[in-house]
Amino acid sequence: MTERRSVKQPLHTLQTTCEPPPAMRETVRAWKKAMKFTPELDERAELLSVLANATRLRAFYVLERLEECCVCDLAEILDVTPSAASQHLSKFKAYGLVTSRRENQTIFYRLTDAPQVRLARELALRGLERA
């Protein structure tokens, strides 16, 4: 008789009987050890989490297309408050995705040339048509 999982019972609580074949045991051990320290994957996960928010992804897309934009224009384009747009841009700045310049009272933002921006362009925007 096969064990059936209740809808409410988490998968990790089930008794597992999986035993890798002898030839795979060392491979599984090596991969388990390798996955304990993965700074490059962790950095990519953080970048993807920043862009996983739909409004931030749209903001990234707008900055990619316009090359430079002030907070108030970005807020209007995205149909959010200037405060919300500013918070999204602050998150971008914390991750090194944008840089800013001041012109009188207006702050303009643009994407940086950092490696994480090139990666984000590839992962998040590749294949999208220009608006």
WONOR-V987690 format. One record per pair of residues at least 24 apart in sequence whose C-alpha atoms are under 7 Angstrom apart, sorted by the first residue. I is the first residue (numbers start at 1). J is the second residue. D is the distance in Angstrom with one decimal. If there is no record, write none. Layout:
i=I j=J d=D
i=I j=J d=D
//
This chain:
i=56 j=88 d=6.1
i=63 j=110 d=6.1
i=63 j=111 d=6.5
i=64 j=111 d=6.9
i=67 j=110 d=5.8
i=68 j=108 d=6.3
i=68 j=109 d=5.5
i=68 j=110 d=4.6
i=69 j=108 d=5.3
i=69 j=109 d=5.4
i=69 j=110 d=6.7
i=70 j=106 d=6.7
i=70 j=107 d=5.6
i=70 j=108 d=4.2
i=70 j=109 d=6.0
i=71 j=107 d=6.9
i=71 j=108 d=6.9
//
